């Protein structure tokens, strides 16, 4: 007995999107169902929708393949909304406006052109292109040319200016398109930050507070902290940002007490207390004292040996000198 796979009448199945919808389903509101009841109802309804999609898929004609039967889905019936609005048409550039006014039609150029210098066919653009101005060894002089001017340098400078002008026009076209919102979101954000003229950003205007902060920094950069510097008319004293360093008074006044003595006694009491081993490492102090003593002993020993070797050298030289003098007298 064959069972026909037909979805219920209250379900709408769109196989183009693999989507099933139940427009008549309503969750009961009275009495209010618990969370567990809602979860079980959602699972039951989801299972029903997936089963309806599977039943509809098996009704489509299929073709056999190595991986199994293949089914071609029909075109979707439901129109889904776009995530972002449709892009607006870009405004025409200056060249497009000029070409439309003059009736100039855009034509596709050939990728290969004839090179008159070598008599061969080369690519029109890119490396080793045909009729490359930079590869010309000789430039014919004209009657009105300046004899002291370098034609190669002039040609290079003109090319640089053309590239800069083209880049400037490109940035202006991007700015114009950004005003109409005809660019993608990521390009739109970058285009709004572009300068209108040129590729360099416009200089930032300095505010009054920033000028005041700079003037205060300069005034306090001297050794006296700007205390003995001359001030301009209307200049306010520089504000000290941060904490001041605190020192003990040189001369103790009334009511101050012996602060230095109290501070010294406090440190000594910490060192001499029962838990002084937590503050003072006795073993480390003894080892350091031993190392210093050993270094001093080695230094004195090396000094004494150097003095003895120096005395021995002087005695040998003295003996050789007396023997030579005595031999000379005998002669």
C-alpha positions in Angstrom: 0.0 0.0 0.0 1.5 3.3 -1.1 1.2 6.4 1.1 0.9 9.7 -0.7 3.2 12.4 0.8 1.1 15.5 0.9 1.6 18.4 3.3 -1.4 19.6 5.3 -3.6 22.2 3.7 -2.8 24.9 6.3 0.9 24.8 5.5 2.6 26.8 2.7 5.8 25.2 1.3 8.3 27.2 -0.8 10.8 24.7 -2.1 12.9 27.5 -3.8 13.9 28.7 -0.3 13.4 25.3 1.4 10.9 27.1 3.7 7.5 26.1 5.2 5.1 28.4 6.9 2.0 27.9 9.0 0.0 31.2 8.9 -2.9 29.8 11.1 -0.9 28.6 14.0 -1.4 30.5 17.3 0.0 29.7 20.7 -2.7 29.4 23.4 -2.8 32.5 25.7 -5.4 31.4 28.2 -4.3 29.8 30.4 -0.7 31.0 29.9 1.5 28.0 29.1 4.7 27.4 31.0 8.1 27.6 29.4 8.4 23.8 29.1 5.0 23.6 27.3 6.1 26.4 24.8 9.4 24.5 24.1 7.6 21.3 23.4 5.0 23.0 21.2 7.8 24.7 19.2 9.6 21.4 18.7 6.4 19.7 17.6 5.6 22.5 15.1 9.2 22.6 13.8 9.1 18.9 13.2 5.8 19.2 11.3 7.3 22.0 9.1 10.5 20.0 8.3 8.4 16.9 7.5 6.3 19.0 5.1 9.4 20.2 3.3 10.8 16.6 3.1 7.5 15.3 1.7 7.4 18.0 -1.0 11.0 17.3 -2.0 10.2 13.6 -2.6 7.4 14.6 -5.0 9.9 16.3 -7.4 11.5 14.4 -10.3 15.0 13.2 -9.5 18.0 12.1 -11.4 20.4 9.4 -10.3 24.0 10.3 -9.4 27.0 8.7 -7.7 26.2 10.5 -4.5 22.5 9.6 -4.7 19.3 11.1 -6.2 19.5 14.8 -7.2 16.5 17.2 -7.3 16.3 20.5 -9.1 14.6 23.0 -6.9 11.9 25.2 -8.5 12.2 29.0 -8.5 11.4 30.6 -5.1 7.9 32.0 -4.6 8.4 34.2 -1.5 10.2 37.5 -2.0 12.6 38.0 0.9 13.4 41.6 2.0 16.9 43.0 1.3 19.3 43.5 4.1 20.4 46.9 2.7 18.6 49.3 0.4 19.2 49.3 -3.3 22.3 51.4 -4.3 21.5 54.7 -5.8 22.8 55.4 -9.3 26.2 57.2 -9.3 26.2 60.8 -10.6 28.0 61.3 -13.9 31.6 62.4 -13.7 32.9 65.6 -15.4 34.3 63.6 -18.3 31.0 61.7 -18.8 29.2 65.0 -18.8 31.6 66.4 -21.3 31.5 63.3 -23.5 27.7 63.4 -23.6 27.7 67.1 -24.5 30.2 66.6 -27.3 28.7 63.3 -28.5 31.9 61.2 -27.7 31.2 57.5 -27.5 33.4 55.2 -25.5 35.1 52.6 -27.6 37.2 49.7 -26.5 40.9 50.0 -27.3 43.0 47.1 -28.6 45.3 45.3 -26.3 48.0 45.2 -28.9 49.5 48.2 -30.8 52.2 48.7 -33.4 55.5 50.0 -32.1 57.0 52.3 -34.7 60.5 52.3 -33.1 61.0 48.5 -33.3 58.6 47.8 -36.0 56.8 45.1 -34.0 53.5 44.6 -32.3 53.5 45.1 -28.5 50.9 45.4 -25.7 49.2 48.8 -25.5 49.7 49.3 -21.7 52.0 48.0 -19.1 55.6 46.9 -19.2 57.4 47.0 -22.5 54.4 48.7 -24.1 54.3 50.1 -27.6 55.4 53.7 -28.3 56.7 54.2 -24.7 57.9 57.7 -24.1 60.4 56.7 -21.5 62.1 54.3 -23.9 62.8 56.9 -26.6 66.5 57.5 -26.9 66.3 60.7 -29.0 63.7 63.5 -28.9 63.4 65.7 -31.9 63.9 69.4 -31.0 61.5 72.0 -32.2 62.4 75.6 -33.2 60.7 77.2 -30.2 62.3 74.8 -27.6 64.7 76.1 -25.0 68.2 74.7 -25.7 69.2 74.7 -22.0 66.1 72.7 -20.9 66.3 68.9 -20.6 63.4 67.5 -22.7 63.5 64.1 -20.9 63.1 65.8 -17.5 60.3 68.0 -18.9 58.5 65.0 -20.2 58.8 63.2 -16.9 57.5 66.3 -15.0 54.5 66.6 -17.4 53.7 62.9 -16.8 53.8 63.4 -13.0 51.4 66.4 -13.3 49.0 64.4 -15.4 49.0 61.5 -12.8 48.4 64.0 -10.0 45.5 65.7 -11.9 43.9 62.3 -12.6 44.1 61.3 -9.0 42.6 64.6 -7.9 39.7 64.1 -10.4 39.2 60.5 -9.0 38.9 61.8 -5.4 36.5 64.5 -6.5 34.3 62.0 -8.2 34.3 59.8 -5.1 33.3 62.8 -3.0 30.5 63.7 -5.4 29.2 60.1 -5.4 29.4 60.0 -1.6 27.1 63.0 -1.3 24.4 61.1 -3.2 25.0 57.9 -1.2 25.7 55.9 -4.3 28.7 54.0 -2.8 28.8 50.8 -0.7 28.9 51.3 3.0 32.6 50.7 3.5 33.6 52.9 0.5 31.1 55.6 1.6 32.8 55.9 5.0 36.2 56.2 3.5 35.1 58.6 0.8 33.6 61.1 3.3 37.0 61.4 4.9 38.8 62.3 1.6 39.9 65.9 1.0 38.1 67.6 -1.9 41.3 69.1 -3.4 44.4 67.1 -3.6 45.5 64.0 -1.7 46.7 65.8 1.5 44.4 66.3 4.4 43.4 69.8 5.4 45.3 71.3 8.3 43.5 71.0 11.7 42.5 74.3 13.3 44.0 74.7 16.8 41.5 75.7 19.5 42.0 78.3 22.2 42.4 75.7 24.9 45.0 73.8 22.9 47.0 77.0 22.4 46.8 77.7 26.2 48.0 74.2 27.0 51.0 74.6 24.6 51.9 78.0 26.1 51.7 76.6 29.6 54.0 73.7 28.7 56.5 76.1 27.1 56.4 78.4 30.1 57.1 75.6 32.6 59.9 74.0 30.6 62.6 76.0 32.1 64.7 75.0 35.2 62.7 77.3 37.5 59.4 76.0 36.1 58.5 79.4 34.7 58.8 81.2 38.0 61.3 83.8 36.9 60.3 84.1 33.2 58.7 87.2 31.7 55.0 86.8 31.0 53.1 88.4 28.1 50.2 90.8 28.7 47.2 88.9 29.8 49.0 85.6 30.2 47.7 83.5 33.0 50.1 81.6 35.4 50.7 78.1 34.3 48.7 75.4 36.2 50.6 72.7 37.9 49.1 69.3 36.9 50.0 66.5 39.2 51.3 66.1 42.8 54.0 68.1 44.5 56.9 66.3 46.0 57.0 66.5 49.8 60.3 66.9 51.7 61.0 67.2 55.4 61.7 70.7 56.6 65.3 71.8 56.9 64.7 73.8 60.1 62.0 72.4 62.4 59.5 75.0 63.6 57.0 75.0 66.4 54.6 72.1 66.6 56.4 70.1 63.9 58.5 67.9 66.2 61.4 65.8 65.2 59.9 64.3 62.1 63.3 63.1 60.7 64.1 61.5 64.1 60.7 59.8 64.2 61.2 58.5 60.7 64.6 57.1 61.4 63.4 55.4 64.7 60.5 53.9 62.8 62.9 52.2 60.3 65.2 51.0 63.1 62.3 49.5 65.0 61.2 47.6 61.9 64.7 46.2 61.5 65.3 45.3 65.2 61.8 43.8 65.7 61.1 40.1 66.2 60.1 39.7 62.6 63.2 41.5 61.3 64.2 38.4 59.3 61.3 39.3 57.0 62.8 42.7 56.3 66.6 42.0 56.6 68.1 38.9 55.1 70.9 38.0 57.5 72.4 35.2 55.4 72.6 37.5 52.3 74.2 40.2 54.3 76.9 37.9 55.7 77.6 36.4 52.3 78.0 39.9 50.8 80.4 40.9 53.6 82.4 37.7 53.1 82.6 38.3 49.3 83.8 41.9 49.8 86.4 40.8 52.3 87.7 38.1 49.9 87.9 40.6 47.1 89.9 43.0 49.3 92.3 40.2 50.3 92.9 39.2 46.7 93.5 42.8 45.7 96.0 43.4 48.4 97.8 40.1 47.5 97.9 41.0 43.8 99.3 44.4 44.7 102.0 42.9 46.9 103.0 40.4 44.2 103.2 43.2 41.7 105.5 45.3 44.0 107.8 42.3 44.6 108.1 41.5 40.9 109.0 45.2 40.3 111.7 45.1 42.9 113.2 42.0 41.5 113.3 43.5 38.0 115.1 46.6 39.4 117.7 44.4 41.2 118.6 42.4 38.1 119.0 45.6 36.0 121.2 47.1 38.7 123.6 44.0 38.8 124.0 44.0 35.0 124.9 47.6 35.0 127.6 47.3 37.8 129.3 44.3 36.0 129.6 46.2 32.7 131.1 49.2 34.5 133.7 47.1 36.3 134.8 45.4 33.1 135.3 48.7 31.5 137.6 49.9 34.3 139.8 46.8 34.1 140.5 47.5 30.4 
